[in-house]
Amino acid sequence: LLNAMKDRVEKGEQTLLLLNKRGYHRMQRCQSCRIIVKCPHCDIPLTFHREANLLKCHFCNYGISPLRNCPNCKKPELEFKGFGTEHVERSLHAIIPGIRTLRMDRDTIQKKHDHDEIFKQFRAHKADVLIGTQMIAKGFHFPSVTLVGILNIDASLSIPDFRSSEHVFQLLIQVAGRAGRAEIPGVVYLQTFMPDHPVIKKAQTQDYNAFYIDEIEERKSFNYPPFSHLVKLTFSDIDPEKGQKNAENVYEFLKNELPSSAQIFPVVPSGHAKIKDLYRFQILIKTPKIGTIATTLQKLQGTKIDTDPNSTFF
């Protein structure tokens, strides 16, 4: 990929690099006790942003300076792990001197028109490489882009959500479609530790029909949409015991009220179990028709109800 990028620079062509993680390092971790430095308000690791020299939460914007000593064992053995778009940009300048880059992520898009301005600069060939998260994947035509690099896609495939394969396949097809849209053919490099994964293999050949056939069969086997409707009920409270108890009470109510055609799953913590000091729990319902449970759901005053959610994890 690096050699191909150098070749594009020499030819006056352009490259897109997609990494769906922003920041410089993904986390700070203790080498001794293995604890990860997390946000005190959210149940997620703090991301290191080098330009701001901050460990930052991407959910509530909490930020602190990088730690010298582990908050758990107090040893000075903290290390940074993982990388994001900011790291990729700095590394490129170190590896390929003189390369011109633009970066598009939530850190560089601060104002209303920043998004359009970055694309205008790139289209005007003010940069050799555009680095970004999924916001660079679709909707724009760059005649000079003949190379696309997709970095570390495996993390998105590991999300425990029945739609994760679909989301990854869409993303791969969309960003790959940015290369070679004019007269010059395009090349796509995909970085993965799972080159034989069915989703990656089908994205490699851009075989939408084969992906659809496999995916629809799996959805049918587990009675997931479009063979059913999903309803996600989310409960949150500053007191985790109270939040869980509230969810459990609703669960017991629904077990008695829902028709036999609906399947209800027990209370579990949400994928991100704590956000902005609120502990979060969820209940999932599968039903052949929303109408058969609509009257019951209307009785749940104050409960967040998401019908056919885009994700059952977040």
Salt bridges, closest charged atoms under 4 A:
ASP7 OD2 - ARG8 NH1 3.44
ASP7 OD2 - LYS11 NZ 3.19
GLU13 OE1 - ARG8 NE 3.52
ASP43 OD1 - LYS38 NZ 3.28
GLU51 OE2 - ARG103 NH1 3.46
GLU79 OE2 - ARG29 NH2 3.19
GLU89 OE1 - ARG103 NH1 2.83
ASP105 OD2 - ARG103 NE 2.92
ASP107 OD1 - ARG22 NH1 2.70
ASP107 OD2 - HIS49 ND1 3.29
ASP116 OD1 - HIS115 ND1 3.75
ASP128 OD1 - ARG100 NH2 3.05
GLU166 OE1 - ARG219 NH2 2.69
ASP214 OD2 - LYS202 NZ 2.95
GLU215 OE2 - ARG219 NE 3.17
GLU252 OE1 - LYS255 NZ 3.60
GLU257 OE1 - LYS299 NZ 3.43
ASP277 OD1 - HIS41 ND1 2.97
ASP308 OD2 - HIS229 ND1 2.87
